[in-house]
Amino acid sequence: MPTDLVSQIKAAAHNQPAWLQKKRQLAAQLAANFPDNAFEQAILDHWQSVDLTEADDGQGDCSTNDYVDLPLFTASAKYSELLQENLMEKAISWQDSRLNALHMALLNGGRFVYVPDGKVVKDPIELKVTCQQSNYHNLVIVGANAQVTIVEQQTGASPVPTFFGTELLLGDGAVVNYYQSNHFTAQNNWQATRAYQAADSQLNVYTAFFDGHDLYTDTFTSLDGDGSQADVKTVAISNGHQRSEVHTRIDNHGLHTNGMIQQNGVALDHGVLNFHAVGKIYHGSHQSNSNQESRLLTLNKASRGETDPVLLIEDNDVDAGHAASIGKVDADQLYYLQSRGLTLQQAQILLTKGFLLPVINKFPDSALRARTQKELLDRLEVAE
């Protein structure tokens, strides 16, 4: 990165609150102290030319009487205390890695959503943007006993690797349904979705990784409060020469917490799809549950992938389990389907849909289910 990065940030952020200016400058300085991993380096190599342009997402102020929905930099001044306390502090930490630190330092914009205590938002809040810059960040705070559904459909239009970050902070008894399906233009991209949950909160995350570029995903939730629950359902596909690394983790800290991970994926052509799932129950998290299921289907010899289930258990009075499988399309099944008049491609698509639909059909929103199915067919270049 340029040696005068701090000076560039200082100049670009001069209209932002003093706390945010300082935080971004500190993040730039901290970034130099971290080692890189291979996937991070593939992104950072392209961040040599710094773009500090503030994103214009075209949404403006979308707030209602029930919730706040503002551009991130606007909110940093209007709701300064909330953002100063929470932005990249409790979920995605700007001090955890070089990539996170530079994401904070080079921040181009994003959205701030705040649902006050007790509010029940009936219509979904849509985070839909085509972002021309590389570092876009959403901060979502849902107050105690509030309920909301949020749909994130973002497109990274920059040819430079894009980092999409989303933080979900749930108060006591909050209920959040979060749907996510993002797309990118650059060859290498990073997507982090991290949550912090207070007591008795419930988070349901539904993700579809159907983009056609190399992608590293980091989905993580911390069940900090007693009785909190998280359920993460994922469908993914990797084709061409694409490589996808899907990391999902749920940490049980509180008593009586419940974490569930379910992910199904398909690899074809020369695609690589790796599922990494971690469930950790910390000492003292009595009567907690951690379960995960990862299923991967490869459609031809050149496609490949891994399912890497990990359980880390530090307490006795708990329930934990994992299931993982990697399967190839059965030649007899293909032969039978072709004998019934289907082409080879049609037979493969039929089997693929049958493999992914059990997860997609658990998405409670019917419109989202239909859209996810269409995205799958589009990705496989199938016209109905």
TORPA-643321 format. One record per residue (C-alpha): residue in one letter; x, y negated, z negated. Coordinates in steps of 0.02 Angstrom, whole numbers, padded with zeros to 5 digits, always signed. Layout:
N
AXYZ
...
REM end
This chain:
384
M+00000+00000+00000
P+00059-00181+00027
T+00166-00250-00113
D+00056-00406-00121
L-00105-00306-00144
V-00142-00389-00311
S-00126-00560-00232
Q-00243-00511-00091
I-00372-00446-00215
K-00357-00604-00318
A-00391-00710-00164
A-00534-00602-00100
A-00622-00587-00268
H-00607-00768-00325
N-00797-00791-00325
Q-00826-00636-00431
P-00839-00635-00622
A-00673-00648-00713
W-00691-00475-00789
L-00714-00395-00617
Q-00567-00490-00543
K-00456-00430-00685
K-00518-00251-00674
R-00484-00241-00488
Q-00310-00312-00508
L-00270-00191-00650
A-00333-00047-00543
A-00216-00097-00402
Q-00069-00099-00521
L-00118+00067-00601
A-00134+00157-00433
A+00054+00162-00410
N+00074+00272-00565
F-00022+00423-00501
P+00034+00571-00394
D-00069+00615-00241
N-00149+00778-00190
A-00151+00831-00007
F-00330+00782+00031
E-00311+00613-00057
Q-00153+00579+00042
A-00244+00610+00207
I-00357+00466+00157
L-00229+00351+00077
D-00114+00360+00228
H-00249+00265+00324
W-00274+00133+00189
Q-00112+00042+00229
S-00206-00102+00310
V-00313-00172+00171
D-00493-00219+00210
L-00569-00323+00070
T-00719-00381+00170
E-00877-00380+00065
A-01008-00263+00138
D-01171-00334+00202
D-01287-00185+00182
G-01438-00278+00251
Q-01545-00234+00101
G-01524-00389-00006
D-01628-00399-00164
C-01749-00251-00166
S-01801-00270-00347
T-01981-00248-00405
N-02072-00273-00569
D-02021-00097-00619
Y-01835-00095-00578
V-01683-00192-00520
D-01605-00152-00350
L-01468-00275-00302
P-01306-00283-00204
L-01166-00233-00322
F-01070-00397-00318
T-01229-00498-00344
A-01271-00390-00493
S-01095-00410-00564
A-01137-00592-00599
K-01323-00576-00637
Y-01307-00422-00749
S-01127-00449-00798
E-01134-00362-00968
L-01212-00203-00899
L-01087-00187-00758
Q-00936-00234-00862
E-00977-00094-00984
N-01023+00039-00856
L-00945+00012-00684
M-00823+00156-00658
E-00810+00185-00845
K-00927+00326-00900
A-00950+00432-00744
I-00819+00397-00609
S-00669+00331-00703
W-00558+00206-00613
Q-00414+00264-00723
D-00422+00449-00677
S-00328+00455-00511
R-00241+00350-00381
L-00388+00367-00263
N-00512+00310-00396
A-00402+00164-00445
L-00385+00106-00265
H-00572+00129-00237
M-00600+00008-00381
A-00467-00112-00318
L-00525-00111-00137
L-00711-00111-00174
N-00812-00180-00028
G-00985-00173-00109
G-01128-00058-00149
R-01293-00059-00244
F-01342-00081-00426
V-01503+00003-00480
Y-01571-00020-00656
V-01732+00059-00717
P-01779-00008-00890
D-01834+00100-01035
G-02001+00185-01014
K-02030+00137-00833
V-02103+00270-00717
V-02062+00227-00537
K-02183+00317-00422
D-02108+00281-00251
P-01929+00336-00211
I-01793+00204-00214
E-01696+00217-00051
L-01511+00180-00040
K-01493+00174+00147
V-01350+00081+00227
T-01230+00084+00372
C-01067+00027+00294
Q-00931-00044+00405
Q-00801-00043+00265
S-00716+00100+00175
N-00757+00082-00010
Y-00941+00078-00056
H-01006+00110-00231
N-01176+00134-00312
L-01208+00114-00498
V-01376+00182-00558
I-01431+00158-00739
V-01594+00238-00794
G-01657+00189-00966
A-01731+00296-01104
N-01887+00394-01053
A-01887+00316-00880
Q-01923+00420-00724
V-01865+00388-00547
T-01828+00472-00380
I-01683+00403-00278
V-01639+00447-00098
E-01462+00409-00040
Q-01437+00408+00149
Q-01278+00315+00189
T-01174+00308+00347
G-00991+00266+00342
A-00964+00178+00509
S-00781+00137+00481
P-00651+00234+00582
V-00544+00223+00425
P-00575+00360+00294
T-00722+00315+00183
F-00748+00336-00004
F-00930+00338-00058
G-00948+00333-00247
T-01111+00351-00345
E-01129+00344-00534
L-01287+00402-00623
L-01308+00353-00805
L-01461+00427-00891
G-01529+00367-01058
D-01619+00474-01187
G-01762+00570-01108
A-01735+00497-00934
V-01787+00602-00783
V-01698+00575-00616
N-01719+00666-00450
Y-01573+00621-00337
Y-01571+00666-00152
Q-01413+00640-00052
S-01366+00661+00131
N-01227+00550+00195
H-01135+00540+00360
F-00965+00476+00411
T-00867+00418+00563
A-00687+00442+00505
Q-00605+00613+00513
N-00565+00623+00326
N-00685+00563+00192
W-00717+00571+00006
Q-00883+00575-00085
A-00897+00568-00275
T-01063+00582-00368
R-01043+00585-00556
A-01168+00576-00697
Y-01171+00544-00884
Q-01324+00607-00977
A-01391+00561-01148
A-01503+00669-01258
D-01650+00761-01178
S-01618+00684-01007
Q-01648+00784-00850
L-01554+00765-00685
N-01596+00858-00526
V-01472+00833-00383
Y-01512+00892-00207
T-01371+00874-00081
A-01352+00918+00103
F-01175+00914+00173
F-01212+00921+00359
D-01089+00791+00421
G-00966+00846+00554
H-00804+00775+00482
D-00680+00834+00351
L-00754+00800+00180
Y-00703+00818-00002
T-00851+00810-00120
D-00843+00786-00308
T-01010+00815-00395
F-00997+00812-00584
T-01111+00786-00732
S-01074+00773-00916
L-01213+00839-01028
D-01163+00732-01174
G-01327+00719-01269
D-01415+00863-01357
G-01549+00944-01250
S-01492+00867-01086
Q-01511+00966-00925
A-01434+00960-00751
D-01480+01061-00597
V-01373+01040-00439
K-01431+01119-00276
T-01320+01107-00122
V-01328+01162+00059
A-01178+01141+00172
I-01115+01185+00344
S-00942+01176+00422
N-00912+01200+00607
G-00790+01155+00746
H-00622+01131+00660
Q-00699+01046+00509
R-00639+01075+00332
S-00756+01047+00185
E-00705+01058+00002
V-00860+01058-00108
H-00821+01035-00293
T-00963+01045-00419
R-00944+01040-00607
I-01059+01030-00758
D-00988+01005-00933
N-01095+01051-01084
H-01051+00942-01233
G-01215+00930-01329
L-01318+01061-01417
H-01453+01155-01320
T-01391+01088-01152
N-01426+01175-00988
G-01324+01167-00828
M-01366+01256-00664
I-01270+01253-00499
Q-01338+01334-00341
Q-01250+01312-00174
N-01269+01400-00008
G-01161+01365+00144
V-01125+01423+00321
A-00959+01417+00415
L-00948+01443+00602
D-00829+01414+00749
H-00661+01376+00665
G-00742+01288+00517
V-00680+01306+00339
L-00800+01288+00192
N-00741+01310+00013
F-00855+01306-00138
H-00775+01266-00306
A-00896+01276-00453
V-00851+01248-00636
G-00959+01262-00789
K-00882+01220-00957
I-00965+01240-01127
Y-00867+01146-01259
H-00842+01203-01437
G-00993+01159-01543
S-01117+01161-01398
H-01222+01296-01480
Q-01366+01378-01386
S-01317+01301-01220
N-01329+01376-01046
S-01211+01367-00898
N-01252+01463-00740
Q-01193+01451-00561
E-01223+01536-00395
S-01119+01509-00237
R-01160+01598-00074
L-01063+01580+00088
L-01101+01652+00260
T-00973+01657+00402
L-01043+01676+00578
N-00885+01731+00670
K-00709+01793+00641
A-00626+01622+00657
S-00733+01538+00524
R-00683+01560+00344
G-00712+01502+00168
E-00697+01534-00018
T-00813+01538-00167
D-00720+01498-00325
P-00830+01515-00481
V-00756+01463-00648
L-00832+01475-00821
L-00742+01397-00969
I-00825+01447-01132
E-00770+01380-01301
D-00920+01434-01405
N-01003+01600-01445
D-01188+01561-01461
V-01215+01523-01276
D-01279+01597-01114
A-01166+01586-00962
G-01153+01676-00797
H-01096+01660-00618
A-01126+01742-00450
A-01026+01718-00292
S-01022+01801-00122
I-00947+01782+00051
G-01035+01877+00189
K-01018+01897+00375
V-01164+01910+00495
D-01210+02093+00511
A-01182+02158+00688
D-01332+02275+00674
Q-01445+02130+00628
L-01385+02031+00779
Y-01409+02180+00894
Y-01586+02208+00830
L-01634+02026+00852
Q-01561+02023+01028
S-01657+02181+01070
R-01814+02083+01026
G-01776+01953+01159
L-01671+01825+01066
T-01507+01758+01133
L-01351+01778+01026
Q-01360+01595+00976
Q-01544+01606+00932
A-01510+01759+00826
Q-01367+01673+00733
I-01474+01519+00701
L-01617+01625+00636
L-01500+01710+00513
T-01423+01544+00463
K-01592+01467+00426
G-01638+01619+00325
F-01479+01597+00224
L-01499+01411+00186
L-01688+01393+00173
P-01701+01476+00001
V-01609+01326-00070
I-01688+01194+00043
N-01862+01256-00001
K-01827+01213-00182
F-01811+01029-00138
P-01976+00966-00210
D-02005+00825-00085
S-02089+00895+00072
A-02027+00755+00185
L-01849+00783+00127
R-01864+00970+00156
A-01921+00939+00335
R-01783+00812+00366
T-01651+00929+00295
Q-01710+01070+00407
K-01702+00954+00558
E-01526+00899+00511
L-01474+01080+00505
L-01544+01114+00678
D-01465+00956+00747
R-01298+01007+00676
L-01313+01176+00759
E-01370+01090+00920
V-01534+01182+00924
A-01688+01102+00999
E-01857+01164+00945
REM end
